[in-house]
Amino acid sequence: MAQSDLFKARTGKNDEFYTQYIDIEKEMNAYLEFDPNVFKGKTVLLPCDDPEWSNFTKFFAQNFERFGLKKLISTSYAVESKNYKSSYQPTLFEVNDPKFDESKTRIKGKIFTLTQDKTGDGKVDVDDLEWTYLKGDGDFRSDEIIRLKNESDIIVTNPPFSLFREFLAWIIESEKKFVIIGNMNAITYKEVFPLIKNNKMWTGIRFNQRLNGKNMTFYVPDDYILSGTEVDIDKNGKKMISVAGTGWYTNLEHGRRHQPLALMTMSDNIKFSKHKEIRGVEYQKYDNYDAIEVPFTDAIPSDYEGIIGVPISFLTKYNPEQFEIIGASDNGAIDEQFKIPHFKKHNEPYIDGQKLYKRIFIRHKRK
Ligand SMILES: C[S@@+](CC[C@H](N)C(=O)[O-])C[C@H]1O[C@@H](n2cnc3c(N)ncnc32)[C@H](O)[C@@H]1O
């Protein structure tokens, strides 16, 4: 296999992770709790989906009336265009439909739409979804899907892992509302961090969080070869994989984002902190940043006015009324004024010549 094909196969494998219904439901409930009308009168687009069996399509179709949606649009990507090659069989749903077209099934994407009660049973639900083949393969970058993006108000999906940056840029340029799945590694990407810093995007309710001892867990194709420790089989024998650091990114408001962190003063932290690294020890300054090192979010001193370096996981506790984000150690995403000339020209924070993990720099917001 040529190098580039090998690369495609490897990255393509990670593009085929399918989201569980329960994860979608829990996440969307958090936005509905904050604003019960969040989806009311809205057109929701689910791109990069597999509408015949996707839980995103199922979830929004089943809740169409309850949410007061105007329109639901869901699109899929043609099997021939996918980097991950697996044995493909069109679903019975497709084959049994008069619209089934042998010449299109592998090379065209599909579009499913839901607007009204078609079956005449008095309710709008999954059974009222209408479908057709797209003109193209359903690539989110195609004009066809861009037109659907322009028509929509909210974009919700788990995009292909290998195209995360591109997908995010695709959403951001349209200034739409969105809820998408991604990995925390993306936070310090130079295309991503400015969005977080400027409150144009934040972490959703579930982000880099283990629940019942597990990271967020996805379905994978039947012929996917499972390896490693984070693998699972559900009660129906379906293969699953847990992925560390995964979670939701969004620009929809939710309650947790407005809850202030309860914090102690610096002197109380030094006296009472549960962390041995803090208790009885002075907070240290970095060699190369004009900031103090706080290795645990709950040890942020409530009365420190300067710049504070915190782990990336701080973002799941970030409340924009309480803190301002100044920068990040990666990609030099912090203003020169906060850097101290250092014998090594590295961005990673150092203390006494020892390199530390990536840090985000924050400052208390005072009224
Ligand atoms: C991570 S999966 C998630 C699928 C579904 N949204 C879910 O969560 O169950 C991403 C999907 O996007 C598809 N995909 C890959 N590249 C794409 C592209 N350029 N345009 C549209 N879809 C793409 C993959 O084949 C895969 O079906």
Ligand as a Chemical Component Dictionary entry (heavy atoms), coordinates in Angstrom:
data_LIG
# 
_chem_comp.id                   LIG 
_chem_comp.type                 NON-POLYMER 
_chem_comp.pdbx_formal_charge   0 
_chem_comp.three_letter_code    LIG 
# 
loop_
_chem_comp_atom.comp_id 
_chem_comp_atom.atom_id 
_chem_comp_atom.alt_atom_id 
_chem_comp_atom.type_symbol 
_chem_comp_atom.charge 
_chem_comp_atom.model_Cartn_x 
_chem_comp_atom.model_Cartn_y 
_chem_comp_atom.model_Cartn_z 
_chem_comp_atom.pdbx_ordinal 
LIG C1  C1  C 0  -17.450 10.301 13.164 1  
LIG S1  S1  S 1  -18.604 9.705  11.955 2  
LIG C2  C2  C 0  -20.084 10.170 12.702 3  
LIG C3  C3  C 0  -21.327 9.777  12.024 4  
LIG C4  C4  C 0  -22.612 10.264 12.698 5  
LIG N1  N1  N 0  -22.653 11.720 12.694 6  
LIG C5  C5  C 0  -22.689 9.748  14.109 7  
LIG O1  O1  O 0  -22.171 10.371 15.016 8  
LIG O2  O2  O -1 -23.245 8.680  14.316 9  
LIG C6  C6  C 0  -18.313 10.850 10.643 10 
LIG C7  C7  C 0  -19.027 10.551 9.353  11 
LIG O3  O3  O 0  -18.636 11.516 8.363  12 
LIG C8  C8  C 0  -18.317 10.860 7.141  13 
LIG N2  N2  N 0  -17.384 11.700 6.367  14 
LIG C9  C9  C 0  -16.050 11.540 6.193  15 
LIG N3  N3  N 0  -15.575 12.499 5.392  16 
LIG C10 C10 C 0  -16.633 13.304 5.053  17 
LIG C11 C11 C 0  -16.774 14.442 4.229  18 
LIG N4  N4  N 0  -15.727 14.993 3.610  19 
LIG N5  N5  N 0  -18.009 14.992 4.098  20 
LIG C12 C12 C 0  -19.074 14.443 4.724  21 
LIG N6  N6  N 0  -18.992 13.348 5.510  22 
LIG C13 C13 C 0  -17.789 12.787 5.685  23 
LIG C14 C14 C 0  -17.738 9.541  7.583  24 
LIG O4  O4  O 0  -17.753 8.607  6.542  25 
LIG C15 C15 C 0  -18.678 9.188  8.752  26 
LIG O5  O5  O 0  -19.827 8.574  8.284  27 
# 
loop_
_chem_comp_bond.comp_id 
_chem_comp_bond.atom_id_1 
_chem_comp_bond.atom_id_2 
_chem_comp_bond.value_order 
_chem_comp_bond.pdbx_ordinal 
LIG C1  S1  SING 1  
LIG S1  C2  SING 2  
LIG S1  C6  SING 3  
LIG C2  C3  SING 4  
LIG C3  C4  SING 5  
LIG C4  N1  SING 6  
LIG C4  C5  SING 7  
LIG C5  O1  DOUB 8  
LIG C5  O2  SING 9  
LIG C6  C7  SING 10 
LIG C7  O3  SING 11 
LIG C7  C15 SING 12 
LIG O3  C8  SING 13 
LIG C8  N2  SING 14 
LIG C8  C14 SING 15 
LIG N2  C9  SING 16 
LIG N2  C13 SING 17 
LIG C9  N3  DOUB 18 
LIG N3  C10 SING 19 
LIG C10 C11 SING 20 
LIG C10 C13 DOUB 21 
LIG C11 N4  SING 22 
LIG C11 N5  DOUB 23 
LIG N5  C12 SING 24 
LIG C12 N6  DOUB 25 
LIG N6  C13 SING 26 
LIG C14 O4  SING 27 
LIG C14 C15 SING 28 
LIG C15 O5  SING 29 
# 
